[in-house]
Amino acid sequence: MNKNRFKYNLEPRYILLFCTIILIFLIFLSYKFGNLIMPVKTGINSAITPVQKGITVVGKYLVNIRDNFKDADTLRKENAALQADYDELLAKYNAKMTDSYELEQLKALFELKNKYSDYDTVGAHVIASDTIGYNSKFTIDKGSNDGITKDMNVIAKNGLVGIVTEVGSNYSIVRSIVDDNSYVASTILKASDSCMVRGDLKLMDEGHILVYDIPLSSEVANNFQVVTSKESTKYLPNLLIGYISNVTVSSDGLTKVAYLTPVVDFARLDAVLVITTVKENITEE
């Protein structure tokens, strides 16, 4: 059984004409019978007003969220740009400070080299320390390949640091004068008296090491300089060690003892000079 299917094919112009007629008719009704349809209009408006209000509130909320996202994205981009600028400035500052610090180190070593110009020296940097705080034992980046040998004296800034105790091909280990096992035969200038300087890490917490075996008759006083003695078997003569303070009579009453403040800052020791002359190779006149 065949079913006939009817198809309606309206052209767009007829649809447009129909819509136009309906609109004209509605306009006419609104104009002619406005008072009659007002209650209906009011009811419709009353019904849709809450909906419109809700749509408006939601719309504003969504707009605010969109704006906040835009602001947050803008702030992130600005913060990233500021952070990049800060990192660049910090890197430049650190590089400048590093260059300035290294320049000061080189200047100090140059002045020290001139001060002890009678000796040949090799510059070196501290690369490791066996102790925390005062570099009582530390490693430098120069060794036998650079002419370093055991028992060479090490100086820095204003005076004596210590002595080389071990040498490798490209490193050396130095025992400083503040180490508990360090003993340096010394002389007190002005008083011209002999004494012995001994390392003491506990005293270094107060910035001192010990001076003992000072003659009881010595007229030593605070701030007298102490230098290495020519009688020392391993230390070259007249290397400045530090300054006397707190002179007292020893417990046995036979000698005097005192504190010595080293001229070298062992807590901030970065670069040193190794004197390549060994004491035992010096011919006494």
C-alpha positions in Angstrom: 0.0 0.0 0.0 1.5 3.3 -1.0 1.3 6.2 1.2 1.4 9.6 -0.3 3.7 12.0 1.4 3.0 15.6 1.1 5.9 18.0 1.1 5.6 21.7 1.7 8.2 23.7 0.1 7.7 27.4 1.0 9.9 29.9 -0.4 11.7 32.3 2.1 9.9 35.3 0.7 6.6 33.9 1.7 7.9 33.2 5.2 9.2 36.7 5.5 5.9 38.1 4.2 4.0 36.1 6.8 6.2 37.3 9.7 5.8 40.8 8.6 2.0 40.6 8.5 2.0 39.1 12.1 4.2 41.9 13.4 2.0 44.5 11.8 -1.0 42.9 13.3 0.6 42.8 16.8 1.6 46.5 16.5 -2.0 47.3 15.5 -3.4 45.4 18.5 -0.9 47.1 20.9 -1.9 50.5 19.5 -5.7 49.9 19.4 -6.2 47.8 22.4 -3.2 48.8 24.6 -5.4 49.2 27.7 -6.9 45.7 27.3 -3.6 43.9 27.0 -1.8 45.9 29.7 -2.6 43.4 32.5 -1.3 40.6 30.4 1.8 42.6 29.6 2.2 43.5 33.4 1.9 39.8 34.3 4.4 38.7 31.8 6.8 41.4 32.9 6.3 40.4 36.6 7.1 36.9 35.7 10.2 37.5 33.7 11.7 40.3 35.8 13.2 38.0 38.4 14.6 35.9 35.6 16.1 39.0 34.0 17.5 40.1 37.3 19.1 36.7 37.9 20.5 36.7 34.4 22.0 40.2 35.0 23.5 39.1 38.3 25.0 36.0 36.8 26.2 38.0 33.8 28.0 40.5 36.0 29.5 37.7 38.1 30.8 36.0 34.9 32.2 39.3 33.6 34.0 39.9 37.0 35.5 36.4 36.8 36.6 37.0 33.3 38.2 40.4 34.3 39.8 38.8 37.3 41.3 36.1 35.2 42.6 38.8 32.8 44.0 40.8 35.8 45.6 37.7 37.3 47.2 36.8 33.9 48.4 40.4 33.5 49.9 40.3 37.0 51.6 37.0 36.4 53.2 38.3 33.2 54.3 41.5 35.0 55.6 39.5 37.9 57.5 37.2 35.6 59.0 40.2 33.8 60.0 41.9 37.1 61.5 38.6 38.4 63.5 38.3 35.2 64.8 41.9 35.6 65.6 41.2 39.3 67.5 38.0 38.4 69.5 39.8 35.8 70.4 42.7 38.1 71.3 40.3 40.9 73.5 38.3 38.6 75.3 41.5 37.5 75.6 42.6 41.1 77.1 39.3 42.2 79.5 39.3 39.3 80.6 42.8 40.2 81.0 41.9 43.9 83.0 38.8 42.9 85.2 40.7 40.7 85.7 43.4 43.4 86.4 40.7 46.0 88.9 38.9 43.8 90.6 42.3 43.0 90.9 43.0 46.7 92.4 39.6 47.3 94.9 40.1 44.5 95.8 43.5 45.8 96.3 42.2 49.3 98.5 39.4 48.0 100.5 41.8 45.9 101.1 44.1 48.9 102.1 41.1 51.0 104.5 39.9 48.3 106.1 43.4 48.2 106.4 43.3 52.0 108.3 40.0 51.9 110.0 40.7 48.6 113.2 38.9 49.8 111.4 35.7 49.3 110.0 34.0 46.2 106.4 33.1 46.5 103.5 31.2 44.8 99.9 32.4 45.1 97.3 29.8 46.0 93.6 29.5 46.9 92.1 27.6 49.8 89.9 24.9 48.3 89.0 22.8 51.4 89.3 22.8 55.2 89.5 20.0 57.7 88.0 22.1 60.5 85.0 24.3 60.8 85.5 28.0 61.6 89.2 28.9 61.7 90.9 26.9 58.9 93.3 25.2 61.3 94.1 22.7 58.6 93.3 23.4 55.0 94.0 22.4 51.4 95.3 24.8 48.7 95.2 24.3 45.0 99.0 24.2 44.4 101.4 21.3 44.8 104.6 19.8 43.6 103.8 20.6 40.0 104.0 24.3 41.1 107.3 23.9 43.1 105.7 23.4 46.5 107.5 21.2 49.0 106.9 20.2 52.6 107.8 22.7 55.4 107.3 25.8 53.2 105.9 28.7 55.1 102.5 30.1 54.2 101.5 33.8 54.6 98.4 35.9 53.8 97.3 39.5 54.1 99.5 40.8 57.0 101.5 37.8 58.2 102.1 34.2 59.0 99.4 31.6 58.3 101.2 28.3 58.9 103.3 25.6 57.3 102.9 23.0 54.5 102.7 19.5 56.0 101.8 17.4 53.0 102.2 17.8 49.2 100.5 16.3 46.3 101.0 16.9 42.6 98.3 19.6 42.4 97.4 20.3 46.0 99.1 20.9 49.4 97.8 20.7 53.0 98.7 23.5 55.4 98.6 23.4 59.2 97.9 26.9 60.5 99.3 28.5 63.6 95.9 28.4 65.3 95.9 24.5 65.2 96.2 22.8 68.6 99.4 21.1 67.4 101.1 24.2 66.1 104.2 25.6 67.9 106.1 28.5 66.6 109.4 29.8 68.1 108.9 33.6 68.2 110.3 36.9 69.3 108.6 39.9 70.9 109.6 43.1 69.2 110.5 46.1 71.4 111.1 43.8 74.3 113.5 41.6 72.2 112.5 38.6 74.2 112.0 35.1 73.0 108.7 33.2 73.5 106.7 30.4 72.1 103.4 30.7 70.2 101.0 27.8 70.5 97.7 27.3 68.7 94.5 26.9 70.7 91.2 26.5 68.9 89.2 27.1 72.1 90.9 30.4 72.7 90.3 31.3 69.0 86.6 31.5 69.9 87.7 34.7 71.7 90.0 35.7 68.8 93.3 34.6 70.6 96.0 32.0 70.7 98.6 31.5 73.5 102.0 33.0 74.0 104.1 31.3 76.7 107.7 31.0 77.9 108.1 34.8 78.1 111.0 35.7 80.4 109.8 36.8 83.8 112.0 39.9 83.5 110.5 40.9 80.1 108.9 44.3 79.8 106.4 43.1 77.4 103.1 45.1 77.2 99.9 45.0 75.3 100.0 45.5 71.5 103.7 44.5 71.2 104.3 42.7 67.9 105.3 39.1 67.8 107.3 37.7 64.9 108.9 34.4 64.0 112.3 33.9 65.5 115.5 33.3 63.7 116.0 30.4 66.1 113.0 28.5 64.7 113.9 25.3 62.8 111.1 25.5 60.3 109.8 29.1 60.2 111.6 31.8 58.4 112.6 34.8 60.6 110.7 38.1 61.1 107.3 36.9 59.7 104.6 38.9 61.6 102.3 36.6 63.7 100.2 39.0 65.8 99.9 41.3 68.8 100.3 40.7 72.5 97.5 41.2 75.1 96.6 40.2 78.6 100.1 39.6 80.0 100.2 37.7 83.3 102.7 35.6 85.3 102.5 31.9 84.7 101.1 29.5 87.4 104.6 28.4 88.4 105.8 32.0 88.8 108.8 31.4 86.6 107.7 33.0 83.3 105.0 35.2 81.8 102.1 34.1 79.6 99.9 36.2 77.3 97.3 36.1 74.6 98.2 36.7 71.0 95.8 38.1 68.4 96.8 36.8 65.0 97.0 39.4 62.2 95.4 36.9 59.7 91.7 36.4 59.8 91.5 32.6 59.8 87.7 32.6 59.6 87.9 34.3 56.2 91.0 32.8 54.6 90.6 32.5 50.8 94.0 33.2 49.2 97.5 32.7 50.5 101.1 33.0 49.4 103.5 30.1 49.8 107.1 31.1 50.3 109.1 28.7 48.2 112.2 29.0 50.4 112.6 26.3 53.0 114.2 27.3 56.3 116.7 24.4 56.4 118.1 25.5 53.0 119.0 29.0 54.3 122.6 29.5 55.1 123.0 31.6 58.3 125.5 34.4 58.0 
